[in-house]
């Protein structure tokens, strides 16, 4: 394999061969955990006991971090530093870091270890930009990440009271909908000119229904197609399955919420609904099933046991014979807790089938791609049983297109997939004007929003007052979503997208090969994969590829370290005079940054027309919105 010389010094290691651009500027979350009073503890222990303590403590912390997909960056004395989002981001890096910190406290703080020692811990989590050595970002990859975010996480840990997880403002913003927090006084930290705002993580917050925050604009066709499936199920007295598919921000949840609001009866017959929002990385695999039960029975998370049992009884009376009522309610009660077993889920499925036999029922599960496999199996078995019993039960799930949409077994004409496209330019403009009013900002935001209502809301909430003359920065929520899409690619795939933003519209494998100093043939496959996943679009043999939207182009470009950008610009200038420039090694990342013009693909959209029409906003011509899938 040809080794890139873009950023590799002469003594580059073999691990860097996987990364044409082996360092990236990334938004990461850093976790520090340390033992309170470790110096006094070590002083009174025998060295062999210290060794036993460290091995058990480090092993337990590392096990928790692995469960949350964190990477141990280093062990420093009794402290552990972990990295989330260093090589791959799923959009929930900060959430995973805080969730890991809470579990570390739950598992270890105040517990007597096998070695006989009781330890108290404190945890700090910070989120921010850093330079990451991708080849070194693995367990014990010392020096893999550099930036102020590392120091801030360490300072937060030092400030944290024992037994707590303390976070910075950026971490709180990234997890506000998923984690409950308690306010703390700002903390005075060494090296900081002013006190730093901090919050204490109180625990994972209950999943809340989403989808009602954005005006419902431009989705009448998709709503009619979904409504038609419910109507057909009621009139035919038969089960149906519908998968609602689209990228994050396209409005899957909003469409589902509008369907639930508008379809409450069919031909005068009431339609019963129960729905659940799947949280990322649930503590309990069956949490979405418990959420369905709560929604059906009207049970709140803070209800006392007597109230829970009363509401479960009332919800089960119409569907469960009197002789089985008490046992069913007891089983469903365990489903609401953390100790649910297979039998509880089976009882809940039988209740749903019995309810559908009396009244048409829609079971709606939002973001099913986040759920554990147990949830998918439950829904497939529910649909199969409803099909066999010929009861009007509709299963509606939403998920991203990259998730493997394994439609359940059953008649092909009763299993469907609805693809939700980005909004067109006119509807995107209507949405932005609704959110922002009649301002010049609407025109500037059209290419940034790219037809995604979630992005429109993020830009509207971010504000644009300070950037009236230029492009507003990418909001954090949009940046997380775009980064997760970019990280679906491997190192070569990301490199071709990042390098493509430097080349601008109309780049080819040959031009990328010259820029990256690599054989262009392997790059062709990476370009095709990036296009298949919607990050690039192929224009023609003459015009080549371009990045699909401006926000993605900006995030990809900003991942390049300054020295790499400067080297790419130098190579571009050389290529104008010599189509086969000699490879030039860039030693380290110490080259002084040159004045940096923003590439046209980033500053003005990937094409000139992108300012008036989002790249992927046009729905497919003559294609029905809902297609049956075998």
HELIX and SHEET records of a PDB file:
HELIX    1   1 UNK A   14  UNK A   18  5                                   5    
HELIX    2   2 UNK A   38  UNK A   43  1                                   6    
HELIX    3   3 UNK A   47  UNK A   67  1                                  21    
HELIX    4   4 UNK A   93  UNK A  108  1                                  16    
HELIX    5   5 UNK A  148  UNK A  159  1                                  12    
HELIX    6   6 UNK A  169  UNK A  175  1                                   7    
HELIX    7   7 UNK A  220  UNK A  236  1                                  17    
HELIX    8   8 UNK A  252  UNK A  262  1                                  11    
HELIX    9   9 UNK A  287  UNK A  297  1                                  11    
HELIX   10  10 UNK A  305  UNK A  316  1                                  12    
HELIX   11  11 UNK A  322  UNK A  335  1                                  14    
HELIX   12  12 UNK A  342  UNK A  358  1                                  17    
HELIX   13  13 UNK A  368  UNK A  370  5                                   3    
HELIX   14  14 UNK A  373  UNK A  389  1                                  17    
HELIX   15  15 UNK A  412  UNK A  414  5                                   3    
HELIX   16  16 UNK A  425  UNK A  436  1                                  12    
HELIX   17  17 UNK A  441  UNK A  449  1                                   9    
HELIX   18  18 UNK A  453  UNK A  462  1                                  10    
HELIX   19  19 UNK A  465  UNK A  467  5                                   3    
HELIX   20  20 UNK A  476  UNK A  486  1                                  11    
HELIX   21  21 UNK A  491  UNK A  503  1                                  13    
HELIX   22  22 UNK A  509  UNK A  516  1                                   8    
HELIX   23  23 UNK A  520  UNK A  532  1                                  13    
HELIX   24  24 UNK A  550  UNK A  558  1                                   9    
HELIX   25  25 UNK A  562  UNK A  575  1                                  14    
HELIX   26  26 UNK A  600  UNK A  603  1                                   4    
HELIX   27  27 UNK A  608  UNK A  611  5                                   4    
SHEET    1   A 5 UNK A  71  UNK A  76  0                                        
SHEET    2   A 5 UNK A  79  UNK A  84 -1                                        
SHEET    3   A 5 UNK A  23  UNK A  35 -1                                        
SHEET    4   A 5 UNK A 121  UNK A 133 -1                                        
SHEET    5   A 5 UNK A 145  UNK A 146 -1                                        
SHEET    1   B 7 UNK A  71  UNK A  76  0                                        
SHEET    2   B 7 UNK A  79  UNK A  84 -1                                        
SHEET    3   B 7 UNK A  23  UNK A  35 -1                                        
SHEET    4   B 7 UNK A 121  UNK A 133 -1                                        
SHEET    5   B 7 UNK A 165  UNK A 167  1                                        
SHEET    6   B 7 UNK A 199  UNK A 204 -1                                        
SHEET    7   B 7 UNK A 179  UNK A 183 -1                                        
SHEET    1   C 6 UNK A 272  UNK A 277  0                                        
SHEET    2   C 6 UNK A 361  UNK A 366  1                                        
SHEET    3   C 6 UNK A 393  UNK A 399  1                                        
SHEET    4   C 6 UNK A 240  UNK A 245  1                                        
SHEET    5   C 6 UNK A 415  UNK A 419  1                                        
SHEET    6   C 6 UNK A 626  UNK A 628 -1                                        
SHEET    1   D 2 UNK A 265  UNK A 266  0                                        
SHEET    2   D 2 UNK A 269  UNK A 270 -1                                        
SHEET    1   E 2 UNK A 536  UNK A 540  0                                        
SHEET    2   E 2 UNK A 544  UNK A 547 -1                                        
END                                                                             
